[in-house]
Amino acid sequence: MQTKIEINLHIPPGINYDCTGCGKCCGGWAVPMTGDDYARISKVDWGARLPKFAGKNLFRPLKDYEKLHTKYTHAIKPGEDGHCPFLVDNLCFIHSSFDAQFKPAMCQLFPYSFINTPSGVFATVSFVSVGVCYNSGRALVDQRDWLTEKYEQYSLLFPGIKPDWSQLKLAVGQPMNWDDYLIHEAKLMGLLADKSKPLEERFLAGSDYLISALPNQTNVQNTERSDKPSQGISLNKIDRHLLVALQKLYFPIKPLGKGEGDFGVARFIYQYFYQSSKIATQARSFKIEELHEFPWPADDPDFEDLLFRYYFSRLFGKFYFGGGFGQLSLIAGFHHLILTYALLKLEAKAQAINRGAPKVALLDLVQAVRQLEKRFGETTLNGYAAALWELLMYSPARIKRILLNS
């Protein structure tokens, strides 16, 4: 008899989710399958059940780099519309033909995510889900038994994933232990939750706090915050190319090939010297200043709610630094989050302009958040890229310039 897993499960407050059955989560990628998934699902004569499947090759084996460090062996091939072919009338045909347990393990687990830490397991949900973006359904804190069951599934699907939290650092050369981090996290959470201030000010307050925690913080503040008033807050060349490099990483305009989904040092250097620093979309390219001038609904409560929940979830889930993301220092990881906020604004504005709208709609922001979340989960940093991020994202002055020009 299988022993039930005993866990200390932490669940984020203020986050709701129940599947709405919209079907919008079932597109944009090839659904991965474990060996058991493939054996179970591929032996079904799907053409006999639905004529559109007759003679169709619905599955493909994964390439070696795709299945590295996973239990996945195959994938469901997307249909011509980019969605899973088993999405029929916005419902999963596998689920309706059999039951929820017959679906691929990843589909059973989505959108739940878990991370193991010295303080227990922290649960989050993916904002790729439209239901998560709109905070639809019951509060996660009222679904502990269900989340525990999902964590057991996660543990079976990803048995080898154990993040290393032993190398934590506040900044390069400034190590910290887990208890130190929890103190910093509590402060960052408190600053982010201060809804009496605009979100930009809360982010900058978090940056100031982390810089002030450095032993040599006086010198850092003297050098980094000393921009003369006459210099304004204009972006410099490095700012621009960093912003564009991240935009290409998180909002690509064409499918990414092997290695293109990660931050490449060589690509960044090439872009810096030889390519323009414009924000490119499917329809056209934009100067950053053009997007900055486009109106942003700063006082819209729906925008505020979505953005707060997204970044609260990132902080709560520890998916932005250390063992949760590239072994980045806490400062570089938090500054990277601020940059993704700037990117979300620019991307949502670009979408609004491309469709001829006079202002950004919530749908533009939801689409941008979903895309960012998807790429966040696919992006990795090797040692060289992480070192470059530490260098480029250490400066609080750079972060402020980019944030205020988004």
For each residue, the residues with C-beta under 8 A, 3 or more apart:
1:
2:
3:
4: 152
5: 148 151 152 155
6:
7: 120 121 148 151
8: 119 120 121
9: 120 121 123 144 147 148 151
10: 119 120 121 122 123 316
11: 123 140 141 143 144 147
12: 15 122 123 124 140 141 312 313 316 317
13: 139 141
14: 139 309 312
15: 12 124 125 132 135 139 140 309 312 313
16: 135 136 137 138 139 140
17: 111 125 129 131 132 135 136 137 138 140
18: 131 136 137 138
19: 131 137
20: 130 131 136 137
21: 90 91
22: 25 90 130 131
23: 26 27 83 87 90 91
24: 27 130
25: 22 110 111 128 129 130
26: 23 31 83 84 86 87 92
27: 23 24 78 81 82 83 84 87
28: 82 83 374
29: 78 374
30: 60 75 76 77 78
31: 26 75 76 84 104 106 107
32: 62 66 70 72 74 75 104 106
33: 37 38 41 59 72 73 74 75 76 104 105 106
34: 37 38 71 72 73 104 105 157
35: 38 39 71 73 74
36: 39 40 105
37: 33 34 40 41 74 104 105
38: 33 34 35 41 42 59 73 74
39: 35 36 42 43
40: 36 37 43 102
41: 33 37 38 44 59 94 102 104
42: 38 39 58 59 74
43: 39 40
44: 41 49 97
45: 48 49
46: 49 50 53 56 58
47: 50 51 53 54 55 56
48: 45
49: 44 45 46 53 93 97
50: 46 47 53 88 93
51: 47 54
52: 56 85
53: 46 47 49 50 56 58 85
54: 47 51
55: 47
56: 46 47 52 53 85
57: 60 77
58: 42 46 53 76 77 85 86
59: 33 38 41 42 74 75 76 77
60: 30 57 74 75 77
61: 73 74
62: 32 66 67 72 73 74 75
63: 66 67 258
64: 67 68
65: 68 258
66: 32 62 63 72 75
67: 62 63 64 70 72 73
68: 64 65
69: 160 161
70: 32 67 158
71: 34 35 157 158 159
72: 32 33 34 62 66 67 75 106
73: 33 34 35 38 61 62 67
74: 32 33 35 37 38 42 59 60 61 62
75: 30 31 32 33 59 60 62 66 72
76: 30 31 33 58 59 84 85 86 104
77: 30 57 58 59 60 85
78: 27 29 30 81 82 83 84 85
79: 82 83 84 85 87
80:
81: 27 78
82: 27 28 78 79
83: 23 26 27 28 78 79 87
84: 26 27 31 76 78 79 87 92
85: 52 53 56 58 76 77 78 79
86: 26 58 76 92 93 94
87: 23 26 27 79 83 84 90 91 92 93
88: 50 91 92 93 96
89:
90: 21 22 23 87
91: 21 23 87 88 95 96
92: 26 84 86 87 88 95 96 103 107
93: 49 50 86 87 88 96 97
94: 41 86 97 98 102 103 104 107
95: 91 92 98 99 100 102 103
96: 88 91 92 93
97: 44 49 93 94 102
98: 94 95 101 102
99: 95 102
100: 95 103 108
101: 98 108
102: 40 41 94 95 97 98 99
103: 92 94 95 100 107 108
104: 31 32 33 34 37 41 76 94 107 108
105: 33 34 36 37 108 109 153 156 157
106: 31 32 33 72 109 110 157
107: 31 92 94 103 104 110
108: 100 101 103 104 105 153
109: 105 106 112 150 153 154 157
110: 25 106 107 126 128 129
111: 17 25 125 126 127 128 129 131 132
112: 109 123 124 125 126 147 150 151 154
113: 123 124 125 126 154 317 319
114: 121 122 123 124 150 151 154
115: 121 122 124 163 317 318 319 323 324
116: 121 161 162 163
117: 120 121 122 163 165 178 318 323
118: 165 178
119: 8 10 122 178 182
120: 7 8 9 10 117
121: 7 8 9 10 114 115 116 117 151
122: 10 12 114 115 117 119 316 317 318
123: 9 10 11 12 112 113 114 140 147 150 151 317
124: 12 15 112 113 114 115 313 316 317 319
125: 15 17 111 112 113 129 132 140 313
126: 110 111 112 113 129 132 373 377
127: 111 132 133 310 313 369 370 372 373
128: 25 110 111 132 370 373 374 377
129: 17 25 110 111 125 126 132 133
130: 20 22 24 25 133 134 366 370
131: 17 18 19 20 22 111 134 136 137
132: 15 17 111 125 126 127 128 129 135 136
133: 127 129 130 306 366 369 370
134: 130 131 306 366
135: 15 16 17 132 305 306 309
136: 16 17 18 20 131 132
137: 16 17 18 19 20 131
138: 16 17 18 142 143
139: 13 14 15 16 142 143
140: 11 12 15 16 17 123 125 143 147
141: 11 12 13 144
142: 138 139
143: 11 138 139 140 146 147
144: 9 11 141 147 148
145: 148 149
146: 143 149 150
147: 9 11 112 123 140 143 144 150 151
148: 5 7 9 144 145 151 152
149: 145 146 152 153
150: 109 112 114 123 146 147 153 154
151: 5 7 9 112 114 121 123 147 148 154 155
152: 4 5 148 149 155 156
153: 105 108 109 149 150 156 157
154: 109 112 113 114 150 151 157 158
155: 5 151 152 158 159
156: 105 152 153 159
157: 34 71 105 106 109 153 154
158: 70 71 154 155 161
159: 71 155 156
160: 69
161: 69 116 158
162: 116
163: 115 116 117 322 323 324
164: 167 323 327
165: 117 118 168 178 322 323
166:
167: 164 175 322 327
168: 165 175 176 177 178 180 181 322 330
169: 172 173 174 175 176 329 330
170: 174 175 176 180 184 210 213 214 329 330 331
171: 174 214 329 330 331 332 390 394
172: 169 329 390 394
173: 169
174: 169 170 171 214 215 329
175: 167 168 169 170
176: 168 169 170 180 181 184 330
177: 168 180 181
178: 117 118 119 165 168 181 182
179: 182 183
180: 168 170 176 177 183 184
181: 168 176 177 178 184 185 322 330
182: 119 178 179 185 186
183: 179 180 186 187
184: 170 176 180 181 187 188 209 210 213 330
185: 181 182 188 189 315
186: 182 183 189 190
187: 183 184 190 191 206 209
188: 184 185 191 192 206 209 210 315 334
189: 185 186 192 193 312 315 316
190: 186 187 193 194
191: 187 188 194 202 205 206 209
192: 188 189 202 203 206 308 311 312 315
193: 189 190 308 312
194: 190 191 197 202 205
195: 304 308
196:
197: 194 201 202 205
198: 201 202 298
199: 202 203 304 307 308 311 341
200: 203 204 403 404
201: 197 198 204 205
202: 191 192 194 197 198 199 205 206
203: 192 199 200 206 207 337 338 341 403
204: 200 201 207 208 338 396 399 400 403
205: 191 194 197 201 202 208 209
206: 187 188 191 192 202 203 209 210 334
207: 203 204 210 211 331 334 335 338 396 399 400
208: 204 205 211 212 396
209: 184 187 188 191 205 206 212 213
210: 170 184 188 206 207 213 214 330 331 334
211: 207 208 214 217 220 221 224 331 396
212: 208 209 217 221
213: 170 184 209 210 217
214: 170 171 174 210 211 217 220 331
215: 174
216: 219 220
217: 211 212 213 214 220 221
218: 221 222
219: 216 222 223
220: 211 214 216 217 223 224 396
221: 211 212 217 218 224 225
222: 218 219 225 226
223: 219 220 226
224: 211 220 221 395 396 397
225: 221 222 396 397
226: 222 223
227: 231 233 397
228: 231
229: 232
230:
231: 227 228 234
232: 229
233: 227 400 401 404 405
234: 231 401 405
235: 239 240 243 288 401 402 405
236: 239 240 401
237: 240 241 272 277
238: 241 242 272 392 398
239: 235 236 242 243 398 401 402 405
240: 235 236 237 243 244 277 288
241: 237 238 244 245 268 271 272 277
242: 238 239 245 246 268 339 392 398 402
243: 235 239 240 246 247 277 279 288 339 342 343 346 402
244: 240 241 247 248 271 277 278 279 280
245: 241 242 248 249 263 267 268 271
246: 242 243 249 250 263 339 340 343
247: 243 244 250 251 279 280 343 346 347
248: 244 245 251 252 271 280
249: 245 246 252 261 262 263 375 379
250: 246 247 340 343 371 372 375 376 379
251: 247 248 281 343 347 368 371 372 375
252: 248 249 255 256 260 375
253: 280 281 282
254:
255: 252
256: 252 260 261
257: 260
258: 63 65
259: 262 264
260: 252 256 257 264
261: 249 256 375 378 379
262: 249 259 379 380 381 382 385
263: 245 246 249 268 379 381 385 388 389
264: 259 260 267 268 385
265: 268 269 384 385 388
266: 269 270
267: 245 264 270 271
268: 241 242 245 263 264 265 271 272 388
269: 265 266 272 273
270: 266 267 273 274 275
271: 241 244 245 248 267 268 274 275
272: 237 238 241 268 269 275
273: 269 270
274: 270 271
275: 270 271 272
276: 285
277: 237 240 241 243 244 288
278: 244 285 286 287 288
279: 243 244 247 285 286 287 288 291 346 347 350
280: 244 247 248 253 285 286
281: 251 253 284 285 286 347 350 351 354
282: 253 354
283: 354
284: 281 354
285: 276 278 279 280 281
286: 278 279 280 281 290 291 346 350 353
287: 278 279 290 291
288: 235 240 243 277 278 279 291 292 346 405
289: 292 293 405
290: 286 287 293 294
291: 279 286 287 288 294 345 346 349 350 353 406
292: 288 289 405 406
293: 289 290
294: 290 291 349 352 353 359 360
295: 358 359 360
296: 345 349 360
297: 300 303 359 360
298: 198 303
299: 304
300: 297 303 304 362
301: 304 305
302: 305 306 362
303: 297 298 300 306 307 362 365
304: 195 199 299 300 301 307 308
305: 135 301 302 308 309
306: 133 134 135 302 303 309 310 362 365 366 369
307: 199 303 304 310 311 341 344 365
308: 192 193 195 199 304 305 311 312
309: 14 15 135 305 306 312 313
310: 127 306 307 313 314 369 373
311: 192 199 307 308 314 315 337 341
312: 12 14 15 189 192 193 308 309 315 316
313: 12 15 124 125 127 309 310 316 317
314: 310 311 317 319 320 337
315: 185 188 189 192 311 312 318 320 337
316: 10 12 122 124 189 312 313
317: 12 113 115 122 123 124 313 314 324
318: 115 117 122 315 321 322 323 324
319: 113 115 124 314 324 325 376
320: 314 315 324 325 328 333 334 336 337
321: 318 324 325 326 328 329 330 332 333 334
322: 163 165 167 168 181 318 325 327 328 330 333
323: 115 117 163 164 165 318 327
324: 115 163 317 318 319 320 321
325: 319 320 321 322 328 333 336 381
326: 321 333 380 381 385 386 389
327: 164 167 322 323 381 386
328: 320 321 322 325 332 333 336 381 386 389 390
329: 169 170 171 172 174 321 332 333 390
330: 168 169 170 171 176 181 184 210 321 322 333 334
331: 170 171 207 210 211 214 334 335 393 394
332: 171 321 328 329 335 336 389 390 393 394
333: 320 321 322 325 326 328 329 330 336 337
334: 188 206 207 210 320 321 330 331 337 338
335: 207 331 332 338 339 393 394 396 399
336: 320 325 328 332 333 339 340 389 393
337: 203 311 314 315 320 333 334 340 341
338: 203 204 207 334 335 341 342 399 402 403
339: 242 243 246 335 336 342 343 393 399 402 403
340: 246 250 336 337 343 344 372 376
341: 199 203 307 311 337 338 344 345 403 406
342: 243 338 339 345 346 402 403 405 406
343: 243 246 247 250 251 339 340 346 347 372 406
344: 307 340 341 347 348 365 368 369 372
345: 291 296 341 342 348 349 406
346: 243 247 279 286 288 291 342 343 349 350 406
347: 247 251 279 281 343 344 350 351 368 371 372
348: 344 345 351 352 360 364 365 367 368
349: 291 294 296 345 346 352 353 360 364
350: 279 281 286 291 346 347 353 354
351: 281 347 348 354 355 360 364 367 368
352: 294 348 349 355 357 359 360 361 364
353: 286 291 294 349 350 356 357
354: 281 282 283 284 350 351
355: 351 352
356: 353
357: 352 353 360 361 364
358: 295
359: 294 295 297 352
360: 294 295 296 297 348 349 351 352 357 364 365
361: 352 357 364 365
362: 300 302 303 306 365 366
363: 366 367
364: 348 349 351 352 357 360 361 367 368
365: 303 306 307 344 348 360 361 362 368 369
366: 130 133 134 306 362 363 369 370
367: 348 351 363 364 370 371
368: 251 344 347 348 351 364 365 371 372
369: 127 133 306 310 344 365 366 372 373
370: 127 128 130 133 366 367 373 374
371: 250 251 347 367 368 374 375
372: 127 250 251 340 343 344 347 368 369 375 376
373: 126 127 128 310 369 370 376 377
374: 28 29 128 370 371 377 378
375: 249 250 251 252 261 371 372 378 379
376: 250 319 340 372 373 379
377: 126 128 373 374
378: 261 374 375
379: 249 250 261 262 263 375 376
380: 262 326
381: 262 263 325 326 327 328 385 386 389
382: 262 385 386
383: 386 387
384: 265 387 388
385: 262 263 264 265 326 381 382 388 389
386: 326 327 328 381 382 383 389 390
387: 383 384 390 391
388: 263 265 268 384 385 391 392
389: 263 326 328 332 336 381 385 386 392 393
390: 171 172 328 329 332 386 387 393 394
391: 387 388 394
392: 238 242 388 389 395 398
393: 331 332 335 336 339 389 390 398 399
394: 171 172 331 332 335 390 391
395: 224 392 398 399
396: 204 207 208 211 220 224 225 335 399 400
397: 224 225 227 400 401
398: 238 239 242 392 393 395 401 402
399: 204 207 335 338 339 393 395 396 402 403
400: 204 207 233 396 397 403 404
401: 233 234 235 236 239 397 398 404 405
402: 235 239 242 243 338 339 342 398 399 405 406
403: 200 203 204 338 339 341 342 399 400 406
404: 200 233 400 401
405: 233 234 235 239 288 289 292 342 401 402
406: 291 292 341 342 343 345 346 402 403
